[in-house]
């Protein structure tokens, strides 16, 4: 089933705004008083793990963006709407023998000034304690506003990373496996249209690999595992989208 067929509610007209179409000034059709808004906030990037020969903690996974589904807004008297599509957060940069880097938050999506779906919260770079997966307070829940799937924790002390949160039929990213005294990266949170990115495994005799990016619009990226000589990049979050119906 396509994204459009999943979320369009049967009204005769629609406009889809995807990746790279942020800040669009959309002309309101003549004679229309109500527009129905579906919006997916962007997923956040995962953190990178710690590089340290003694021990290390993996980076945590990025949170998925919020889904707003078919919320009506009154457009009577308006000539244009400011449509914003959130950009996916970047995964934390790879490191050598250093603490990991944080990812960046996902951007909000929706019709500015009327209804917005929140972007996910960034994953945190690995250091010397467990790194909490991305999770944030919601703008609103209920009435068409969804919960948000958090990223999984990045762990250390010979522990695997935690998986990200799931959403409906989609799974949070798997946590990365531990290696010796190095912890795995946390998985990214799942969105309504894609799995979260997997966290990467730790490496007890070298650098860990990069974590997986989110796997569908709004999904969060995984965190990278800790490594003996360095840690790979955190996974990127995925851009959101907006659908207008009338």
C-alpha positions in Angstrom: 0.0 0.0 0.0 1.4 3.4 -1.0 1.9 6.3 1.4 -0.8 8.3 -0.3 -3.4 5.5 -0.4 -2.8 4.9 3.3 -3.5 8.5 4.5 -5.7 10.2 1.9 -9.3 10.2 3.3 -11.3 10.0 0.1 -11.7 13.7 -0.6 -11.6 14.6 -4.3 -8.4 16.7 -4.3 -5.1 16.5 -2.6 -1.5 18.0 -2.7 1.5 16.1 -1.4 4.7 17.9 -0.2 7.7 15.7 0.2 11.5 15.9 0.8 13.0 19.2 -0.3 9.6 21.0 -0.5 9.8 22.9 2.8 8.5 26.5 3.2 6.2 26.3 0.2 3.6 29.1 -0.1 0.5 27.2 -1.3 -2.4 29.0 -2.8 -5.8 28.1 -1.2 -8.2 27.0 -3.9 -11.1 29.4 -4.5 -14.3 28.6 -2.6 -12.7 26.3 -0.1 -13.2 26.9 3.6 -11.7 23.7 5.2 -8.4 22.0 4.4 -7.6 18.6 6.0 -4.0 18.3 7.0 -1.9 15.1 7.3 1.7 15.7 8.4 4.7 13.5 9.4 7.4 15.1 11.5 11.0 14.2 10.5 13.0 11.5 12.3 16.1 12.5 14.3 19.7 11.3 13.8 21.3 8.8 16.1 24.4 9.5 18.2 27.8 8.1 17.5 29.5 5.8 20.1 32.6 6.4 22.2 36.1 5.5 21.0 38.1 4.3 23.9 40.5 1.4 24.5 39.4 0.8 28.1 35.6 0.8 27.7 32.9 2.7 25.9 29.2 3.3 25.6 27.3 3.3 22.3 25.3 6.2 21.0 21.6 6.3 21.4 19.0 6.1 18.6 17.1 9.0 17.2 13.3 9.4 17.9 10.8 9.1 15.1 8.7 12.1 14.2 5.0 12.6 15.2 2.2 11.8 12.8 -0.8 14.2 12.5 -3.6 12.6 10.5 -6.4 14.5 8.8 -6.8 17.4 11.2 -9.1 20.1 9.7 -8.2 23.8 9.6 -10.3 26.8 8.7 -8.9 28.6 5.7 -11.8 30.9 5.0 -10.4 34.4 4.1 -6.9 33.0 3.6 -5.1 33.2 0.2 -2.1 31.1 1.0 -0.8 28.5 3.5 2.8 28.2 4.7 3.6 24.5 4.3 6.7 23.2 6.0 8.3 19.7 5.5 10.7 18.8 8.3 14.2 17.6 7.3 15.6 14.5 8.9 18.2 14.9 11.6 21.9 14.1 10.9 23.6 11.3 12.6 26.4 12.1 15.0 29.8 12.3 13.3 32.3 9.4 13.5 35.1 9.7 16.1 38.5 8.4 16.9 39.6 8.1 20.5 37.0 10.5 21.9 33.5 10.7 23.2 30.7 10.3 20.6 28.8 13.1 19.0 25.1 13.8 19.3 22.8 13.6 16.3 20.5 16.4 15.4 16.7 16.8 15.9 14.2 16.1 13.1 12.3 19.1 11.8 8.6 19.8 12.4 6.1 19.4 9.5 2.7 20.9 8.8 1.0 24.2 8.1 2.8 26.8 10.0 0.5 28.8 12.4 -2.2 26.2 12.2 -1.1 22.6 12.9 2.4 21.0 13.1 3.7 17.5 13.7 6.7 17.5 15.9 10.1 16.2 14.7 12.0 13.6 16.7 14.6 14.3 19.4 18.2 13.6 18.7 20.2 10.6 19.8 23.1 11.3 22.2 26.8 10.5 21.7 28.4 7.8 23.7 30.5 8.7 26.7 30.9 7.0 30.1 27.3 6.4 31.1 24.2 5.0 29.4 23.0 7.4 26.7 19.2 7.9 26.7 17.4 7.4 23.4 15.8 10.4 21.8 12.4 11.3 23.4 10.6 14.6 23.6 7.4 16.2 25.0 4.6 16.2 22.5 2.9 19.3 21.1 -0.5 17.5 21.4 -1.8 13.9 21.6 -5.2 12.7 20.5 -7.7 14.1 17.9 -5.5 13.0 15.1 -2.1 13.6 16.8 -0.1 10.4 17.4 2.4 9.3 20.0 6.1 9.2 19.0 8.4 6.2 19.1 11.5 6.9 21.1 15.1 5.9 20.2 16.8 3.1 22.1 19.4 3.7 24.7 23.1 3.2 23.9 24.7 1.0 26.5 28.2 0.0 27.7 29.7 -2.4 30.2 29.3 -5.4 27.9 25.6 -4.7 27.1 23.8 -4.6 23.8 22.1 -1.4 22.7 18.3 -1.2 23.3 15.9 -1.4 20.4 14.0 1.7 19.3 10.2 2.0 19.9 7.8 0.5 17.4 4.8 2.2 15.7 1.9 0.1 14.4 3.2 -2.4 11.8 6.7 -0.9 11.8 9.5 -1.9 14.1 12.0 0.1 16.0 15.6 -0.4 14.9 17.5 -3.3 16.6 20.1 -2.5 19.2 23.7 -3.2 18.3 25.6 -6.1 19.9 28.2 -5.5 22.6 31.9 -6.6 22.2 34.1 -7.3 25.2 33.7 -4.2 27.4 32.2 -2.0 24.7 28.5 -1.4 24.4 26.2 -1.4 21.3 24.3 1.5 19.8 20.6 2.0 20.3 18.0 1.5 17.6 16.1 4.3 16.0 12.4 4.9 16.6 9.8 3.7 13.9 7.4 6.0 12.2 3.9 5.3 10.7 5.6 4.5 7.4 9.0 3.0 8.1 11.2 1.0 10.5 13.8 2.7 12.7 17.5 2.4 11.8 19.5 -0.4 13.5 22.2 0.5 15.9 25.6 -0.8 15.0 27.6 -3.3 16.9 30.5 -2.5 19.2 34.0 -3.4 18.2 36.5 -4.6 20.8 39.5 -4.6 18.5 38.9 -1.7 16.2 36.4 1.0 15.2 32.7 0.3 15.1 30.7 0.6 11.8 28.2 3.4 11.0 24.7 2.9 12.2 21.7 2.4 9.8 19.6 5.3 8.6 15.9 5.4 9.3 13.9 3.3 6.8 10.9 5.4 5.9 9.5 9.0 6.1 9.8 10.2 9.7 11.8 7.3 11.1 14.8 7.8 13.4 18.4 6.8 12.7 20.3 4.2 14.8 23.2 5.0 17.2 26.7 3.6 16.5 28.4 1.2 18.9 31.5 2.0 20.9 34.9 0.9 19.6 38.4 0.2 20.8 39.9 2.7 18.3 36.9 4.8 17.3 33.2 4.7 16.4 31.3 5.1 13.2 28.7 7.7 12.3 25.2 7.6 13.7 22.3 6.9 11.3 20.4 9.8 9.7 16.7 10.4 10.4 14.3 10.6 7.4 12.5 13.7 6.1 8.8 14.1 6.8 5.9 15.0 4.5 2.6 17.0 4.3 -0.6 16.1 2.6 -3.4 18.6 2.1 -6.9 17.5 1.1 -10.0 19.5 0.2 
